[in-house]
């Protein structure tokens, strides 16, 4: 199996900050320029946030970042 095509392991993702649903993780891009997409899968989420990044670690860090309280 091509390692660029396998789904990377992401240890923990926070729920969507707008609706609380569990996010979906998908590969996107191409074989030569692979990307990882994390987004809200709730069709009724008013914000429908999506993160696209080069690595699983980068995507998870962006998705899990929240505004300071």
ABEGO torsion letter per residue (X at the ends): XBAAABBBBBABBBBBAAAGBBBBBBBBEBAABBBBBBBBABAABAAGBBBBBABAAAAAAAAABBBBX
